[in-house]
Amino acid sequence: MFVGTGIMNSVPDYLVCSGRTHTTWVPQLYSPVELLDKILEDNQGNLVQYWGFSGGQSPVTFARHYALEDIGLVPPIPDWESGQNLKITDWVNPADYKARNGAGVLKLIREARTRGLAIALLYTESAPEWSRQFQEAGGELYFGYDFGERFTFNLDEKHLKGGALDSVTLRTLADDLMARVGEHVSARHATGWGNVAATSSNFHLDYEVAAGADIPMTEDFAFKHLNVSSALSRGLVRQYNLPLWGAHLAHEHYSWIPYASKHKFPLLRAAMYQKYLTGAKAIINESGGWYLEAQLVTDSPMFETPRVEMGPIHNRDPYVIAPFVEEARQTYHKINYHSPVARSYRKEISDFYDFVKANGTPEGQPETTVALIKGNLDLGGASYHPNDAIAGMFTLAERNPHWFNGQPERGWDIAFRVFYPKPPVLAPWQNHFLSGSPYGQVDITSFANDAVDAGFLSAHYKALLFTGWNTASDKQYAELLRFVQAGGTLFVSLPHLSTNTTRNYASFGVEELVHGGDFSDLCGVKVKGRGRRFYWATSPDYEGRHGKGELGFEFPRRFGTLQVCMGDIEITDSGIETLAVDDEEMAPVLLRRRCGQGTVYFLNTWAYPGATDADFGPGATVDSPGLAGYVYRHIARQNRPSVWISDDRQDAGAECAFINYSHFPKDGTVCLHNIDFDHPHRFFLHAEEKVLPLEVAPGEFRRLDLSSKF
C-alpha cells in the first residue's frame, strides 16, 4: 500500500488566498527536498505527493521548479521590509527560461528515489524534454501524474462552448467532457508522464476514467460519503481493469467539524481505516501536517492571523500584503510545522503507517455481490441537492427545472441509506462521511457510454440495482437481459428504460422508451402509455396479516403519498407476481418476474425510484427508506456475500448500521470497524454457516483471519 502526504513548493510570508474568511498565510520553513527528509524522520509514509509549481510569484519557488541553480542562478530572498524581490519579474523574465520548465521536478523525483520514497505529481507542469525522463528517474517508485480538479463542472459553466443552450443534451455534455479529459490524458501519456490519476469530488469520475484516466483517486471529505466514493472507485477498477484506486484525504479542508471536537482527529483516523478496508491501495493526506492551509472550520487558528482583504480571494499581490507580513509572523507558531494541529496530523499519519507496516494490506478487493448502477449519462452528484444543477448547467436549469436535481438524484439517497447508512456519530456536528455497511460492500458500476457487458456483470455481481438517472439503449437492454437470463437479479423502474437525453423525466412518451415500451422478454410487460396518478402503494393481499411479507412490510401499511403516475401496462407473462399495488384499484405498482435463471423487479411508475422517498403514510417508520428502499433491502438479503453480519443471527438492524466491514476472499481476512467513537456495538459475524458473536469497542478497527476464527 502507498501511504502518502502532500508537499508544496512554497516559501514563507506569501498568501495562498486573501479575503476576510479565506486569508491563508504560508509559514512554511522547509523546501521540497527538505520535506522528503521530514517524511522519513516523522514516519509520514512511503509516498510523497508533490504539488508542482505552475505559477506563484516568489523567485525562490520559480528557481526550484526550473532548477536554475544548475545554470548558476541563485534566487534572491524576498525582502518584505524594503519591498524588493517579491515577484519573479523583479529578478528575471520567466519567458527566458521556458525550456527549463520541469527541470526541478526531475531532480525532486531523483531525490525521492534515493530516499526510497514513491512520488506522485499533482497539478505539475513540465516541458517534454524533462517529463520524458520522469519514469526512468523514478523507476518503480514513480507513481505518475494527477490532473486533479481540472475538469470539474463549474458554477459559471466555463465548460460550455459558445453558450448554445438550445442544443445542449446530456450526450453533448458528456462528449465534451470526455474530449477535454481525453485530450489532456493523451498529451500526458505521449510526453512520458506515466499513469494519469483523476482526483476530485466529482461523481462523474466514471467519465474521466472512460476518457482515459488510469487511476481513480477521489478527493475524500470533499466527496463527502467515504464509502460511496470507495464503491465508485472500486467498481471502476474492476470494470476497466485499472492498476489500483486510491483516496486523497482532504480532511483539513472539508471535515468541517471544529478542532475542539473530540472527534476531529478520530475522524481522520477512521477515514484511513475505512479506505483500507474498502480496498484502496493508495491513501494520501492532502495537507495539515506541515502547516495549516485551510480555514473551513469555525475555530481554525488561521483566523488568528491578519486578514487581508483586496476583492476576489485570489488577489495575492505581494506588494499589497507586505505591510501585514510582520504581524503575520507573530502568529505563525499557531499554524506552522510545530503547531498543535500540524503535530496532530502527523501523529495520525504516523500511527496509521505503523499499522500498515505491522499488518500488511489485504490482497485484492473486497467481496461484493450487489452493484448499484450509475446509469448512462448520469452527470449529477452523489446525492440530492435541490439547488444543484446537472453538469453545472444553471442557466439551462433556470429555464428548465428538470436540469436541477430531482427524482433521479433522490434515488441515490435511498440506496445509500440502505447500503451505507450514516448514524449521527459526530453529533452535534453533521456526519457526512462515515457509514456502516450492514449488507456488505456494494460497488457502483458505471453504464457510461453504454459500456455494459453481461459477462463482466455476471462474473462480479449477483444483483444489479438501478438508482439515479439512466439513458437506455438497445445494446444496454440486451446486455441486461443476458445478465438476468444467466441468473442475475435486476431492479429497474420504467424511466430507467427511457432513451431521453434532455432530462425530461416527467413527460416523456412511449416512443422514447427502448423497444417502444415492449419489455416483454425482460420485465414481462408492454407499456401502452402513461397511466393514472395515484396516492398510495400497499401490499396486494393479506399475506402479511399475521406477519411481515417477504419485502418487510405488512398489509395495510401504505407508501406515499406518491402522487405520481403509473404506467398503463399490459402484462404479457401470466406467471408474473405483483408485490405492490395502488390502494384504490389494485393496479400493479411493483412486479417480479422470473426471466431465464434470474429475476427482475419492475417498478411501474412514470417516475424514478427517488419519487418513492415520499413515505409519510400509515405505518411509516422514522427509518423508512420508502418503497424502493424496501426492495433494495429485500434484494440485499437474497444476495448476501459469503461473509455477512446481523443483529440477531437473521438480519442486519440498528447495531449493524455502525459496523463497516469487508471480506477479502484472496487472503481470507475480514476487516471490521466500529464508526461510533463513543459506544461499543455487538453483532454476529456469519461465515460458512458458522456464527461468531462479536463486540467492537468505540472507534475500534479489527482485522480477522477467518481461518483462525472458524
C-alpha positions in Angstrom: 0.0 0.0 0.0 1.1 3.6 -0.7 0.6 5.8 2.3 1.4 9.4 1.4 1.4 13.0 2.2 1.3 16.1 0.1 4.0 18.7 -0.1 4.1 22.2 -1.6 6.8 24.2 -3.3 6.3 27.3 -1.1 8.1 29.9 0.9 7.1 31.9 4.0 5.1 35.1 4.1 3.1 34.7 0.8 -0.6 34.3 0.6 -2.5 31.3 -0.8 -5.8 33.2 -0.7 -7.0 36.6 0.5 -10.2 37.9 1.9 -11.9 38.1 5.3 -12.7 34.4 5.5 -10.1 33.0 3.1 -6.8 34.7 4.0 -4.2 31.9 4.2 -0.6 32.7 5.1 2.3 30.4 4.3 4.6 29.9 7.3 6.5 27.0 5.6 10.0 26.6 6.7 11.2 23.7 4.6 11.9 23.2 0.9 10.5 20.2 -1.1 13.8 18.3 -0.8 13.9 19.0 3.0 10.4 17.8 3.3 11.4 14.4 1.8 13.7 14.0 4.8 10.9 15.2 7.2 8.7 12.5 5.7 11.2 9.8 6.7 12.0 11.5 10.0 8.3 11.8 11.0 7.2 8.5 9.6 4.8 10.0 7.2 4.5 7.1 4.8 6.2 5.8 1.7 4.7 8.2 -0.9 5.1 11.9 -1.5 2.6 13.9 -3.5 4.2 16.9 -5.0 2.1 19.9 -5.8 4.3 21.3 -8.5 4.9 25.0 -9.2 2.7 26.2 -12.0 2.5 29.9 -11.2 3.2 31.6 -8.0 5.2 34.8 -7.5 8.3 34.1 -5.5 11.7 34.0 -7.2 12.6 31.1 -4.9 9.8 28.8 -5.9 10.4 29.7 -9.6 14.0 28.8 -9.3 13.3 25.4 -7.6 10.9 24.3 -10.3 13.2 25.3 -13.1 16.4 24.1 -11.3 18.1 27.4 -12.1 20.9 26.6 -9.7 22.1 24.2 -12.4 22.9 27.1 -14.7 24.4 29.3 -12.0 21.4 31.4 -11.0 20.6 31.8 -7.2 17.3 33.5 -6.5 17.3 36.5 -4.1 15.5 36.2 -0.8 12.3 38.4 -0.7 12.9 41.5 1.3 9.5 42.4 2.7 10.7 45.5 4.6 12.2 47.2 1.6 9.7 45.7 -0.9 12.5 44.1 -3.0 12.5 40.8 -4.9 8.9 39.9 -4.0 8.0 38.8 -7.6 9.7 36.7 -10.1 9.8 39.6 -12.6 11.8 41.6 -10.0 14.6 39.1 -10.7 14.3 37.5 -14.2 12.0 37.3 -17.2 10.3 33.9 -16.8 9.8 33.5 -20.5 13.6 33.4 -20.9 13.7 30.0 -19.1 10.7 28.3 -20.6 12.8 25.4 -21.9 13.7 24.5 -18.3 10.1 24.1 -17.1 10.1 20.9 -15.0 13.9 20.5 -14.6 13.5 20.9 -10.8 10.7 18.3 -10.8 13.0 15.8 -12.4 15.6 16.5 -9.7 13.0 16.0 -7.0 11.9 12.7 -8.4 15.5 11.5 -8.3 15.9 12.8 -4.7 12.8 10.9 -3.7 14.0 7.7 -5.2 17.4 7.9 -3.4 15.3 8.0 -0.1 13.1 5.1 -1.1 10.0 7.3 -1.5 7.5 6.9 -4.2 6.4 10.1 -5.8 3.2 11.4 -7.4 2.9 14.7 -9.2 -0.3 16.8 -8.8 -1.0 20.0 -10.8 2.5 19.9 -12.2 3.8 21.3 -15.4 6.9 20.4 -17.4 8.4 20.7 -20.8 8.5 17.4 -22.7 12.4 17.3 -22.5 12.1 16.8 -18.7 8.8 14.9 -18.4 10.1 12.1 -20.7 12.7 11.4 -18.1 10.3 11.2 -15.1 9.6 7.4 -15.3 13.2 6.4 -15.8 14.3 8.7 -13.0 11.7 7.4 -10.5 11.8 3.7 -11.6 9.2 1.5 -9.8 8.8 4.3 -7.3 7.3 6.8 -9.8 3.6 6.8 -9.2 2.5 9.1 -12.0 0.7 12.4 -12.6 -2.7 13.6 -11.3 -4.7 16.2 -13.1 -6.8 17.0 -10.0 -9.9 19.1 -10.4 -9.2 20.4 -13.9 -12.5 19.1 -15.3 -15.0 19.9 -12.6 -18.2 21.4 -13.9 -18.1 25.0 -12.7 -20.8 27.2 -11.3 -20.2 29.6 -14.2 -20.5 27.0 -16.9 -17.0 27.6 -18.2 -17.1 24.2 -19.8 -19.9 25.2 -22.1 -18.6 26.3 -25.5 -20.4 29.0 -27.4 -23.3 29.3 -25.0 -25.7 27.4 -27.3 -28.1 26.2 -24.6 -30.8 25.1 -27.1 -28.5 22.4 -28.4 -27.3 21.1 -25.0 -28.1 17.5 -24.1 -26.6 15.1 -21.6 -24.9 13.5 -24.6 -23.2 16.7 -25.8 -22.1 17.5 -22.3 -20.6 14.0 -21.8 -18.9 14.1 -25.2 -17.4 17.5 -24.4 -16.2 16.4 -21.0 -14.6 13.2 -22.4 -13.0 15.1 -25.3 -11.4 17.6 -22.8 -10.2 14.8 -20.5 -9.1 12.6 -23.3 -7.0 15.3 -25.0 -5.2 16.1 -21.7 -4.6 12.5 -20.8 -3.3 11.6 -24.3 -0.9 14.6 -24.2 0.5 13.5 -20.8 0.8 9.9 -21.9 2.6 11.0 -25.1 5.1 13.1 -23.2 6.1 10.5 -20.7 4.1 11.3 -17.5 3.1 7.6 -17.0 -0.1 6.7 -15.2 -2.6 9.6 -15.1 -4.8 9.8 -12.0 -8.0 11.8 -11.5 -8.5 13.5 -8.1 -11.7 15.4 -7.4 -15.0 15.1 -5.6 -16.8 14.6 -9.0 -19.4 11.9 -9.3 -18.7 12.0 -13.0 -15.3 10.3 -12.3 -16.5 7.4 -14.4 -16.4 9.6 -17.5 -12.9 10.8 -16.7 -11.9 7.1 -16.5 -13.8 6.3 -19.7 -11.9 9.1 -21.3 -8.5 7.5 -20.4 -7.6 8.3 -16.8 -5.7 5.3 -15.3 -6.2 5.7 -11.6 -9.4 6.9 -9.7 -8.2 8.9 -6.7 -11.3 10.6 -5.2 -10.9 13.7 -3.1 -12.5 12.3 0.0 -14.2 14.6 2.5 -14.8 16.9 -0.4 -16.6 13.8 -1.8 -18.4 13.6 1.5 -19.6 10.0 1.7 -16.4 7.9 2.1 -18.0 4.5 1.4 -19.7 5.8 -1.7 -16.5 7.2 -3.2 -14.9 3.8 -2.5 -17.8 2.0 -4.2 -17.5 4.1 -7.3 -13.7 3.7 -7.5 -13.8 0.0 -6.8 -16.4 -0.5 -9.5 -14.3 1.4 -12.0 -11.1 -0.6 -11.2 -13.0 -3.8 -11.8 -14.8 -2.6 -14.9 -11.8 -1.0 -16.6 -9.1 -3.4 -15.2 -7.2 -0.5 -13.7 -4.0 -0.9 -11.7 -5.4 0.4 -8.4 -7.6 3.0 -6.9 -6.8 5.4 -4.1 -8.1 8.1 -1.7 -6.9 11.7 -1.5 -8.0 12.8 2.0 -8.8 16.5 2.2 -9.6 16.3 5.9 -8.2 19.7 6.7 -10.3 21.5 4.1 -13.6 19.6 4.2 -14.1 17.7 7.5 -15.6 21.0 8.8 -16.1 19.9 12.5 -14.2 22.2 14.9 -10.7 21.3 16.1 -12.2 21.5 19.6 -14.4 18.5 18.9 -13.1 15.3 20.4 -13.9 13.6 17.1 -11.8 15.8 14.9 -8.8 13.6 14.5 -10.5 10.3 15.2 -12.4 11.1 12.1 -9.2 11.3 10.1 -8.1 8.0 11.6 -11.4 6.4 10.8 -11.2 7.7 7.2 -7.9 5.9 6.7 -9.2 2.7 8.1 -12.4 3.0 6.0 -10.3 3.3 2.9 -8.1 0.4 3.9 -11.0 -1.9 4.4 -12.8 -0.9 1.2 -9.8 -1.8 -1.0 -7.8 1.4 -1.5 -4.1 0.8 -2.3 -3.1 4.4 -2.0 -4.1 6.8 0.8 -2.7 10.4 0.7 -3.3 13.0 3.3 -3.6 16.3 1.4 -2.5 18.8 3.9 -2.3 19.9 7.6 0.9 18.1 8.6 3.4 20.6 7.5 1.4 23.8 8.1 -2.2 24.8 8.0 -3.7 25.6 4.7 -7.4 25.9 5.4 -9.9 27.8 7.5 -13.1 25.9 6.7 -13.8 25.3 10.3 -15.1 27.7 12.9 -12.2 27.6 15.3 -9.3 27.5 12.8 -6.1 29.1 14.2 -5.8 30.7 10.8 -8.4 33.2 11.9 -5.9 34.5 14.5 -3.6 35.6 11.7 -4.1 39.1 10.0 -6.9 39.3 7.5 -6.0 40.7 4.1 -9.0 41.9 2.0 -8.5 43.1 -1.6 -11.5 41.9 -3.5 -11.5 38.5 -5.1 -9.9 35.9 -2.9 -7.1 35.0 -5.4 -5.8 38.6 -5.3 -2.4 38.0 -3.7 -0.2 40.9 -4.8 2.9 40.7 -2.5 3.3 44.4 -2.6 -0.2 44.8 -1.1 0.3 42.2 1.6 3.8 43.4 2.6 2.6 45.7 5.4 0.9 42.7 7.0 3.8 40.4 7.0 5.5 41.3 10.3 2.2 41.0 12.1 1.5 37.6 10.4 4.9 36.3 11.5 3.9 36.8 15.1 1.1 34.2 14.6 3.0 31.6 12.6 3.6 29.4 15.6 -0.2 28.7 15.6 -0.2 27.3 12.1 3.3 26.1 11.2 5.1 22.7 11.4 5.4 23.0 15.2 1.8 24.0 15.8 -0.5 21.6 17.8 -2.8 21.0 14.8 0.1 20.1 12.5 1.6 17.7 15.1 -1.8 16.0 15.4 -2.0 15.4 11.7 1.5 13.9 11.6 0.7 11.7 14.5 -2.4 10.2 12.9 -0.5 9.5 9.6 2.4 8.0 11.5 0.2 5.7 13.6 -1.7 4.5 10.5 1.6 3.9 8.6 2.8 1.9 11.6 -0.3 -0.2 11.4 0.2 -0.9 7.7 3.8 -1.8 8.2 2.9 -4.2 11.0 -0.2 -5.8 9.5 0.2 -5.5 5.7 -2.5 -4.7 3.3 -5.4 -7.1 2.3 -4.8 -8.6 -1.1 -7.2 -7.8 -3.9 -10.6 -6.1 -3.5 -13.4 -6.9 -1.1 -16.1 -9.3 -1.9 -19.2 -7.6 -3.4 -22.3 -9.3 -4.6 -24.5 -6.3 -5.3 -23.8 -3.3 -7.6 -25.7 0.0 -7.8 -26.0 1.1 -11.5 -24.7 4.5 -12.3 -26.7 5.0 -15.5 -25.6 6.2 -18.8 -25.4 10.0 -19.0 -25.8 10.4 -15.2 -23.9 13.7 -14.8 -25.4 14.6 -11.4 -23.9 14.5 -8.0 -23.8 11.6 -5.5 -26.7 12.9 -3.5 -29.8 15.0 -3.9 -29.3 18.8 -3.6 -32.3 20.8 -4.9 -30.2 23.9 -5.7 -27.6 21.9 -7.7 -27.8 21.8 -11.5 -26.8 18.8 -13.5 -23.3 19.2 -15.0 -23.3 22.8 -13.7 -25.9 23.9 -16.2 -27.5 26.5 -14.0 -28.6 28.8 -16.8 -30.4 25.9 -18.5 -31.9 24.8 -15.2 -33.4 28.2 -14.7 -35.2 27.8 -18.0 -36.0 24.1 -17.5 -36.1 23.0 -13.8 -35.6 19.3 -14.8 -31.9 20.2 -15.0 -31.9 20.8 -11.3 -31.6 17.8 -9.0 -34.8 15.9 -8.8 -36.3 12.4 -8.7 -33.3 10.7 -10.3 -30.9 12.0 -7.7 -33.1 11.2 -4.8 -32.8 7.6 -5.8 -29.2 7.7 -4.8 -30.1 8.9 -1.4 -32.4 6.0 -0.9 -29.8 3.4 -2.0 -27.2 4.9 0.3 -29.4 4.9 3.3 -30.0 1.2 2.8 -26.4 0.1 2.0 -24.3 2.8 3.6 -26.3 4.4 6.5 -24.7 7.3 8.3 -25.6 7.4 12.0 -25.0 10.7 13.8 -21.7 9.6 15.2 -20.2 13.1 15.1 -23.0 14.8 16.9 -23.7 17.6 17.5 -22.0 18.1 14.1 -23.3 16.5 11.0 -21.9 13.2 9.9 -21.4 13.5 6.1 -18.6 11.0 6.0 -18.8 7.7 8.0 -21.2 4.9 7.4 -21.7 1.3 8.2 -22.2 -1.5 5.6 -24.9 -3.6 7.1 -25.3 -5.7 3.8 -21.6 -5.7 3.0 -19.7 -3.7 0.5 -21.5 -2.8 -2.7 -20.0 -1.5 -5.9 -21.2 1.3 -8.2 -20.9 0.0 -11.7 -21.0 2.6 -14.5 -23.0 2.3 -17.7 -21.3 5.4 -19.1 -21.3 5.4 -22.9 -23.3 2.1 -22.8 -20.2 0.3 -21.5 -22.3 -2.6 -20.4 -21.2 -6.2 -20.7 -23.3 -9.0 -19.3 -20.2 -11.3 -19.0 -18.4 -8.9 -16.7 -21.6 -8.2 -14.7 -22.4 -11.8 -14.2 -18.8 -12.6 -13.2 -18.8 -10.0 -10.4 -22.4 -9.4 -9.2 -25.5 -11.4 -8.2 -27.7 -8.3 -8.3 -27.9 -5.0 -10.1 -30.0 -2.1 -8.8 -30.9 1.0 -10.8 -30.9 4.1 -8.7 -30.4 7.5 -10.4 -30.6 8.8 -14.0 -30.2 6.4 -17.0 -30.4 6.9 -20.7 -31.3 3.5 -22.1 -30.3 1.9 -25.4 -31.0 -1.3 -27.3 -27.5 -2.6 -26.5 -27.9 -1.8 -22.8 -31.3 -3.6 -22.8 -29.8 -6.7 -24.5 -26.9 -6.9 -22.0 -29.3 -6.6 -19.0 -31.4 -9.4 -20.5 -28.4 -11.6 -20.8 -27.3 -10.8 -17.2 -30.7 -11.8 -15.9 -31.2 -14.9 -18.0 -27.8 -16.1 -16.8 -29.1 -15.9 -13.2 -28.7 -12.3 -12.1 -31.3 -10.2 -10.2 -32.2 -6.8 -11.6 -34.2 -3.9 -10.1 -35.4 -1.4 -12.7 -38.1 1.3 -12.9 -39.9 2.4 -16.1 -38.0 5.7 -16.6 -34.7 3.8 -16.5 -35.7 2.3 -19.8 -36.2 5.7 -21.5 -33.8 6.8 -24.2 -34.2 10.5 -23.2 -31.1 12.7 -23.2 -32.7 16.1 -22.2 -33.5 15.4 -18.6 -37.2 15.0 -19.4 -38.1 12.5 -16.7 -41.7 13.6 -16.2 -43.5 13.9 -19.6 -41.6 11.6 -21.9 -43.6 9.4 -24.2 -43.8 5.7 -25.0 -41.9 6.4 -28.2 -38.9 7.4 -26.1 -38.8 4.0 -24.3 -36.4 1.4 -25.6 -38.2 -1.1 -27.8 -41.2 1.3 -27.9 -42.1 0.2 -24.4 -42.2 -3.6 -25.2 -40.3 -5.1 -22.2 -42.0 -8.5 -22.6 -38.8 -10.5 -22.7 -37.2 -8.8 -19.7 -40.0 -7.5 -17.4 -43.0 -9.3 -18.8 -44.9 -6.2 -19.7 -45.7 -3.9 -22.5 -46.1 -0.2 -21.7 -49.1 1.3 -23.6 -48.8 4.8 -22.2 -48.8 6.9 -19.2 -51.4 5.8 -16.7 -53.4 7.5 -14.0 -51.9 9.3 -11.0 -52.2 7.6 -7.6 -51.7 8.3 -3.9 -50.8 5.2 -2.1 -49.0 1.9 -2.7 -49.6 -1.1 -0.5 -49.4 -4.9 -0.3 -51.7 -6.6 -2.9 -53.2 -9.1 -0.5 -53.4 -10.2 3.1 -50.3 -12.3 3.2 -48.8 -10.1 5.8 -51.8 -10.1 8.1 -50.1 -12.5 10.5 -46.6 -11.2 10.0 -44.4 -9.2 7.6 -44.4 -10.1 4.0 -41.1 -11.0 2.3 -40.4 -7.4 1.4 -40.5 -6.5 5.1 -43.9 -4.7 5.4 -47.4 -6.0 6.1 -50.9 -5.1 4.9 -52.4 -2.4 5.3 -49.1 -0.4 5.5 -49.1 2.3 2.8 -46.3 4.0 1.0 -46.9 7.6 0.0 -48.4 9.8 -0.7 -46.6 9.3 -4.0 -48.8 11.4 -6.3 -47.1 10.1 -9.4 -48.4 8.3 -12.4 -48.1 4.6 -13.0 -47.5 3.0 -16.4 -50.6 1.8 -18.3 -49.2 -1.7 -19.0 -50.2 -5.0 -20.5 -48.9 -7.9 -18.6 -47.5 -10.4 -21.1 -46.3 -13.1 -18.7 -49.1 -14.9 -16.8 -46.6 -16.1 -14.2 -45.6 -12.6 -13.1 -46.0 -11.7 -9.4 -47.5 -8.5 -8.1 -45.7 -7.3 -4.9 -47.3 -3.8 -4.5 -50.4 -2.1 -5.9 -52.1 1.2 -5.6 -54.6 1.0 -2.7 -57.8 2.0 -4.6 -57.9 -0.1 -7.8 -55.2 -2.6 -7.0 -53.3 -1.7 -10.2 -49.7 -3.1 -10.2 -47.0 -0.8 -8.9 -44.2 -3.3 -8.3 -43.9 -6.6 -10.2 -41.5 -9.5 -10.0 -40.8 -11.9 -12.9 -38.6 -14.9 -13.4 -36.5 -14.5 -16.5 -34.4 -17.4 -17.5 -32.4 -18.3 -14.4 -32.8 -14.8 -12.9 -35.3 -12.4 -11.5 -36.5 -8.9 -12.5 -38.2 -6.4 -10.1 -40.0 -3.8 -12.2 -41.3 -0.6 -10.6 -44.2 0.5 -12.7 -44.2 4.2 -12.0 -43.8 7.1 -14.5 -41.2 8.4 -12.1 -37.8 7.5 -10.9 -37.4 5.5 -7.6 -36.5 8.7 -5.9 -40.2 9.6 -6.0 -40.9 6.8 -3.5 -38.8 8.6 -1.0 -42.0 10.4 -0.1 -43.2 7.9 2.6 -45.4 9.5 5.2 -48.2 7.0 5.1 -50.0 4.8 7.6 -47.4 2.5 9.1 -44.4 4.6 8.0 -41.5 4.5 10.5 -38.8 7.1 11.2 -36.2 5.0 9.4 -38.2 4.1 6.4 -36.3 4.1 3.1 -39.5 4.2 1.1 -40.9 1.5 -1.3 -37.8 1.3 -3.4 -35.7 1.0 -0.2 -37.7 -2.0 0.9 -37.0 -3.6 -2.4 -33.2 -2.8 -2.1 -33.2 -4.4 1.4 -35.0 -7.5 0.2 -32.6 -8.0 -2.7 -29.6 -7.4 -0.4 -30.9 -10.2 1.9 -31.5 -12.5 -1.0 -28.0 -11.9 -2.4 -25.8 -11.8 0.6 -22.0 -12.2 0.3 -20.4 -15.3 1.8 -19.5 -13.3 4.9 -22.2 -11.2 6.5 -23.3 -9.6 9.7 -26.5 -9.4 11.6 -28.0 -8.0 14.8 -30.0 -11.2 15.7 -28.5 -14.0 13.7 -31.0 -13.3 10.9 -30.9 -9.7 9.6 -28.9 -6.5 9.8 -30.5 -4.0 12.1 -29.7 -0.9 14.1 -26.4 -2.3 15.5 -25.1 -3.2 12.1 -25.6 0.4 10.9 -22.5 1.2 13.0 -20.3 -1.5 11.6 -18.4 -1.1 8.3 -17.0 -4.4 7.3 -15.4 -6.1 4.3 -14.2 -9.6 3.4 -11.1 -10.1 1.2 -11.5 -13.6 -0.4 -7.9 -13.7 -1.7 -6.3 -13.6 1.7 -9.2 -14.9 3.8 -9.4 -11.9 6.1 -12.3 -9.7 7.4 -12.0 -6.1 8.4 -14.4 -4.7 11.0 -14.7 -1.0 12.0 -17.0 0.5 14.6 -17.7 4.0 13.3 -19.1 5.0 16.7 -16.4 6.7 18.7 -18.5 6.7 21.9 -20.2 3.3 22.2 -19.3 -0.4 21.6 -21.6 -2.4 19.3 -22.4 -6.1 19.4 -23.4 -8.1 16.4 -22.9 -11.6 14.8 -20.4 -12.4 12.1 -21.6 -15.2 9.7 -19.3 -17.2 7.5 -19.6 -20.7 6.1 -22.8 -21.4 8.1 -20.9 -20.6 11.3 -21.7 -17.7 13.6 -19.3 -15.7 15.7 -20.7 -13.2 18.3 -18.5 -10.1 18.4 -18.3 -6.8 20.3 -16.2 -4.0 18.8 -15.1 -1.2 21.1 -15.7 2.5 20.3 -13.9 3.5 17.1 -12.1 0.1 17.0 -10.7 -1.3 13.8 -10.1 -5.0 13.7 -8.7 -7.4 11.0 -9.6 -11.0 11.5 -8.1 -14.1 9.9 -11.2 -16.3 9.2 -9.3 -19.5 9.3 -8.4 -18.8 12.9 -11.9 -17.8 13.9 -14.0 -20.6 12.3 
